Amino acid sequence: MIDLQPLFITLKLATITTFVLLIVSLPLSVWLANGNSRFTTLVQAVISMPLILPPTVIGFYLLIFLGPNHFFGQIIDQWFGIRLVFSFMGLVIGSFIYSLPFMVHPVVSGINSLPPGLLEVSYTLGKSKWATFFLVTLPCIRNSVLTGIVLTFAHTIGEFGIVMMIGGNIPGQTKVASVAIFDEVEAMNYQNANIYAGLLFGTTLIILILVYFLNKRFAQTTLK
């Protein structure tokens, strides 16, 4: 019988990361989609770096930055009593940064695909920018938002390098399913590793099938 704790920690991490990223990415994506300055280009480049950089590189710098020997890590530890490295909170921060492009890119693409005059019509009807966003923009890009949610959730489930760098391998706290697979393979327990891997494989497949199905339904509803 395998230990189910790594699976629960993985799902908890993926759920929290996805929720936080959704809240942050919506206004951020609107700003990026409407901005034309060099600064927005720089921000887009920084957000996209996790797509290219190895997870261990990002994990290493986060380990230094969030550690108790760094100024930021010391402030969080002394003022709030929160230890970020080798903790679940550290995993959330690392997952947030590493999964950020998987939420932002689909939403920005969805906003950029909207007809230019659509928002102008809403403004001429007296709607504010926030009202236009919630009543016009958000319903029109729901497929993109759903895609971002699913990609973020599935990507967080499969994280390994950045999790190991920041969280380590603490049972019941930071030991996620991907780390459990590594441990089982290292111990030559291929049967247990296969169970963990199979559960992650099946969960990811079901999520992707669901999003494709919902996207298809949304597209059919829009056409009607």
Secondary structure, 3 states (H helix, E strand, C coil): CCCCHHHHHHHHHHHHHHHHHHHHHHHHHHHHHHCCCHHHHHHHHHHHHHHCCCHHHHHHHHHHHHCCCCHHHHHHHHHHCCCCCCCHHHHHHHHHHHHHHHHHHHHHHHHHCCCHHHHHHHHHCCCCHHHHHHHHHHHHCHHHHHHHHHHHHHHHHCCCHHHHHHHCCCCCCCCCHHHHHHHHHHCCCHHHHHHHHHHHHHHHHHHHHHHHHHHHHHHHHHHC
